[in-house]
């Protein structure tokens, strides 16, 4: 039985890969950078699984590995910060290809090498943090017994001098010593006063950051406050912790409002305040008041400093506590001078109250609450309908969908759309597919797309009326005329779908200038593979105003008709590529290569590669001064890496 050598296997895999393939995998910019990093590849090796591994040097030393599958697909992993296919991985592939071309044997990875250690270590602790400058002579663990013996022989003065020297070298040691002193001499009043002063001082300093440089910024350090709060809680001063958190919460919101940082201040203060959820259950507040403290601050939390209601899940709170909270929240909602008159805040409170009902065992209060609140808080319509459907009260759910749609269709279109969707879902559950199709048709006329067209088709085919509905949809895209008023007496086919359960109060079907809707007509023609119509609609679009035809539309048309109208597809792609090249930007050159590749596939399928070569030569001739473009064109070669 013969076995293929690793180098032979590698040669076979690389023979199927071109520079163009790597450019498509990593991007032409990364490919160009990777070429310049070939010389930085060291200890290039093969694993027993035919994986390429190496050190690649840049600003740091990175471990890089690449897997080349039999079909030429590439996968990589690298210790550099870049997410995706990086220049180090490209350099490894190119270095391996060069070695194969030069008949240089790539060795198997040495399991005892530092490269193998970094690649396959199972735990980060196996690799020292300062490995780059790590001296193997000090790799053994310190013999603590020997150290004790040495220290035992020293005088008090010698030990003091040694300790002072260590503190100068490592200030953390000094901090630990000071902590032990503070632990012995704990004074709650002093610590509370000191912490309050720190809160006032730190929250008076606006944070800022330079959006152009991460290093140029100032964010106050709240860790001393966190440390003090933890110390107070450790010594059973939970009430003081809550009081201080209250002050930090208030001042912190003001500070964030006046700052111009990039969110770091919110994180700093939020981490500091997280202790309050530990302190509340230990405080002297009654359980219901602990929960209300959480709710009140959650509702006032403009910047999500306490973006959590985790306290709700604490097992110390029982049904009676939740019932007390529910009664208080109900009273607040019913108070005309209450704090929850704002729609959004009221909506938050209602959602919290519904959760509280569930914990209190009062689920039966949910629907009456929502029915009473829909007039003052339109967000309740959606929740109410869901609750009614959960309770099996479908007719009432339909009633509130219709009522809610009337109330929200003009001002809160998102809510109205959701309620209309619920009516459609109910119709589907009841197998009233003609009504489902009617809603889908309504959605299509409001916002035509190939997707809504496909959904409409699927339902109409169930009820055998697709031919009539399809024709009406196409006519609408051409003229903007809705089919609802067509009648048999007028000589037109009657609209076969029933009237909706809701009636839109405003006409949102666009205006005459929107029609014909050539974009959607093209998308549907592509969907139905009517390529002659695709070309006709596209030509109509170009004739109307070619400047407003986007690259996405052009590419979709070319892709759709490339097999049946190849000359049109080639012309479209060539025009896109030429326009991108004319922008004289490296990024545009790379985008142009994407469309040139599509042209190459067509020429190749036609067995007309001479035309492809002529096209490239003409581009080179016209743009010979564009060095970066020439690099992109070089990568379009189909020559394999090892040829």
C-alpha angles and dihedrals in degrees: 000000000000124000127204115240118241090245092052090049090049091049091052092051095046092049088069095051126083132187086253090058091053090046090055091045099047104013127256094267092055090044091055091048092046091056090060091051098058090097089054094062113108135176091016104190144164123232122218086260091059093253117150113229133175148145111258118195122215127129082331137008112272132192109228131185131182131192118202112195124210091256091054097256113148130217126177143182126194136174091226118108094246113111112221134010104351136197090252091060091047089051091053092052093047092045090052091049090051091050091051092049091049092047091241113154115236106216127229113259114270107233090212095053123109088241091059090046092056095042099048106026107134095207131035089227089070089069119061115233090235095045094138090067098025115138113216090213089072098042095107119092117259113265099236094192091056090049090051090051092052093048092048090062094054125094123240090256092051091048091050092051091047092050093048089051091051091049091052089052094042116021091189088077090058091049091054091052091051090050091057090053092050090049091057095044099042113168112180096194093051092046093049091049091045092049092049090052090050091050092051092046098046096042089052090064112084113221120228140176136192108237089208095055129034090200095056103076145095124223118169113240110239095178093103088058091049089050092050093047091051090049092051092049091047088057093049099257097133094146090056091049091053092047091051092045089052090056093044090049092053097043093039093058090052091047093051090049090056096042130089103203128127099257099287092114092057089052093048095050093039092055089049093050096047089088090072091078089058093045099049097068089048094049130097091249115115113253095253091050090050089056092045090050087057093047095046094050092043089056093047093045102113095174101034094251088150096028094166144074093199091137088072090074095054109121093222092079117085137190095273091054091052092047090054090050091048092053092050093049091048090052090051092051092049094048111101089208093044128132095246104071093113109097097227095045090045089052090053091049093049091051091049091047091052088054090048091051089057092051092045093051091244100119090139090070093063101080096044089049092052093045089052093048103048093090094055098032116034091189086076093072093075094045092045093052091050092049092050092050090049088052091050094245096134098160092053089047090054090048093053091045090057093044092046093049091054091051098045108031095092102041108016103039094165092060091044091052091051092051091049088051090053091054088052091050091050090050090052091049089052090047092239091146094167088062091045089053090048091056091046091051090050089052091048094052090048094049114008117206139146089250095056088043090056093048090050091049093052093055097041091053087059091058094036100240102107096114093060095040093046092052091049090050093050091046090051091053090051099044109013090234116140116228097220095097096048112118138182090244091062090057093251128114111267117245103260099204127087125250116270123256088235129049120214109233094208133045108240099166096113126246137280091272089067093065138125087037094211095173093061093038088056093047092051093045088052090048091052092042093237093149096173088058090046090057093044094051091045092051089049089052092050092048092051096052120333093187092068096052107107129219091246092058093044092050093047091053094046093048092049096050100034092108098043103029102025095160091057091047092050092048092050094048093045090052091051092049093048092050091050093048089050089062088071094217126130090227091053091051089057091049090049090055089060091062093040088057089054089053091050091056091054093047090047092051089050090048087235102125091144088071089050092052091047089052092052092047091051091050090049091049094050095044104030092133092061101091095180091052090052089055090053091049090049089059091055090074117120092212111122122243093251100041 
